[in-house]
């Protein structure tokens, strides 16, 4: 499959990007998206490949003047899905991105930049893009579910992210055993652990390593017995330790 996807600031306003001040640079983002799916690898196994090239077109009154600001980048993902994996499935994926696609483009689409007002006499009346995005990002993730019997199942995830532009890495692991009382009522125990580590340069700017562990016990009402059945209504008790 091949596609061209175009995003603009008018069509894709993102408060998370713009920040509390609500300022977002005018832009148009163009993505050339190539995908190859259902590549048979083994019994019940398939491979999917994605390659995306993304590039910005700047608005006339703005400029990428921040050091190491990049207006284009590449995004790749390879994902292997193993069906009938202990009665469930397993997905193993590797993602890699560069420059403009490595930060806020790491979901596969360029989503815009925050900006700040420029009071410089040399560039007066201009607003400029305020974030550097030069670097690479990669993610290794494995997740899925297995059956533990007629009424029980277990879902799981393990994930590692590394962003050399931000100078940080993220490690996540989680397991969620589920017992089904019937097709629409279950109890889950959700166990998770996150660890964020920063490189020395990021620590010099005030960023600190942190860890988070959580335990959640929940009663669920859901659309079916599958662990990924949605929608779900939960009543839960939650404990976390930072």
CORVEN-V71189 format. One record per backbone hydrogen bond with DSSP energy under -0.5 kcal/mol. NH is the residue of the N-H (numbers start at 0). CO is the residue of the C=O. E is the energy in kcal/mol with one decimal. If there is no record, write none. Layout:
NH & CO & E
NH & CO & E
//
This chain:
2 & 32 & -2.4
4 & 30 & -2.6
6 & 28 & -3.0
8 & 26 & -1.6
11 & 7 & -1.9
16 & 13 & -0.8
17 & 13 & -2.6
18 & 14 & -2.5
21 & 18 & -1.8
22 & 17 & -0.9
23 & 21 & -0.5
24 & 112 & -2.8
27 & 56 & -1.3
28 & 6 & -3.4
29 & 54 & -2.8
30 & 4 & -3.0
31 & 52 & -2.9
32 & 2 & -3.1
32 & 30 & -0.7
33 & 31 & -0.5
33 & 50 & -2.8
34 & 0 & -2.9
35 & 48 & -2.6
38 & 46 & -2.2
39 & 37 & -0.8
40 & 44 & -1.8
41 & 44 & -0.8
44 & 41 & -2.3
45 & 80 & -2.3
46 & 38 & -2.1
47 & 78 & -2.6
48 & 35 & -2.7
49 & 76 & -2.4
50 & 33 & -2.6
51 & 74 & -2.8
52 & 31 & -2.2
53 & 51 & -0.5
53 & 72 & -2.4
54 & 29 & -2.3
55 & 70 & -3.1
56 & 27 & -2.3
58 & 25 & -0.8
61 & 58 & -1.7
62 & 126 & -0.5
64 & 62 & -1.7
68 & 65 & -2.0
72 & 53 & -2.1
74 & 51 & -2.4
75 & 95 & -3.1
76 & 49 & -2.1
77 & 93 & -2.3
78 & 47 & -2.5
79 & 91 & -3.2
80 & 45 & -2.9
80 & 78 & -0.5
81 & 79 & -0.5
81 & 89 & -3.3
82 & 43 & -3.6
82 & 80 & -0.7
83 & 87 & -0.7
84 & 87 & -1.9
85 & 83 & -1.0
87 & 84 & -2.1
88 & 144 & -1.5
89 & 81 & -1.7
90 & 142 & -3.2
91 & 79 & -2.5
92 & 140 & -2.9
93 & 77 & -2.4
94 & 138 & -2.7
95 & 75 & -2.5
96 & 136 & -2.8
97 & 73 & -2.4
98 & 134 & -3.4
99 & 71 & -1.9
100 & 97 & -2.1
101 & 98 & -2.3
102 & 98 & -0.7
105 & 102 & -1.8
107 & 104 & -2.2
114 & 22 & -0.5
115 & 127 & -1.5
117 & 125 & -1.0
118 & 116 & -0.6
123 & 120 & -1.0
124 & 117 & -0.5
125 & 122 & -1.6
126 & 60 & -1.0
127 & 115 & -1.4
128 & 62 & -1.2
129 & 113 & -1.3
132 & 67 & -0.7
136 & 96 & -2.3
137 & 161 & -2.0
138 & 94 & -2.2
139 & 159 & -2.3
140 & 92 & -2.3
141 & 157 & -2.7
142 & 90 & -2.3
143 & 155 & -1.8
144 & 88 & -2.1
145 & 153 & -2.5
146 & 85 & -2.3
147 & 151 & -2.5
148 & 151 & -0.7
152 & 177 & -2.1
153 & 145 & -2.6
154 & 175 & -1.7
155 & 143 & -2.1
156 & 173 & -2.3
157 & 141 & -2.3
158 & 171 & -2.9
159 & 139 & -2.3
160 & 169 & -2.8
161 & 137 & -2.3
162 & 167 & -2.9
163 & 135 & -2.0
163 & 161 & -0.5
164 & 135 & -0.6
166 & 162 & -1.3
167 & 162 & -2.0
168 & 196 & -2.3
169 & 160 & -2.2
170 & 194 & -2.5
171 & 158 & -2.7
172 & 192 & -2.1
173 & 156 & -2.6
174 & 190 & -2.4
175 & 154 & -2.7
176 & 188 & -1.0
177 & 152 & -3.0
178 & 186 & -2.8
179 & 150 & -3.5
180 & 178 & -0.6
180 & 184 & -2.2
181 & 184 & -1.7
185 & 219 & -2.0
186 & 178 & -2.3
187 & 217 & -2.5
188 & 176 & -1.9
189 & 215 & -3.4
190 & 174 & -2.8
190 & 188 & -0.6
191 & 213 & -2.1
192 & 172 & -2.3
193 & 211 & -3.0
194 & 170 & -2.2
195 & 209 & -2.9
196 & 168 & -2.2
198 & 166 & -3.0
202 & 198 & -2.2
203 & 199 & -2.0
204 & 200 & -0.6
204 & 201 & -0.9
205 & 202 & -1.7
206 & 201 & -1.8
209 & 195 & -2.0
210 & 241 & -0.6
211 & 193 & -2.5
212 & 240 & -2.7
213 & 191 & -2.4
214 & 238 & -3.2
215 & 189 & -2.4
216 & 236 & -2.3
217 & 187 & -2.2
218 & 234 & -2.8
219 & 185 & -3.2
220 & 232 & -2.4
221 & 183 & -1.5
222 & 230 & -1.1
228 & 225 & -1.9
232 & 220 & -2.8
234 & 218 & -2.2
236 & 216 & -2.6
238 & 214 & -2.8
240 & 212 & -3.0
//
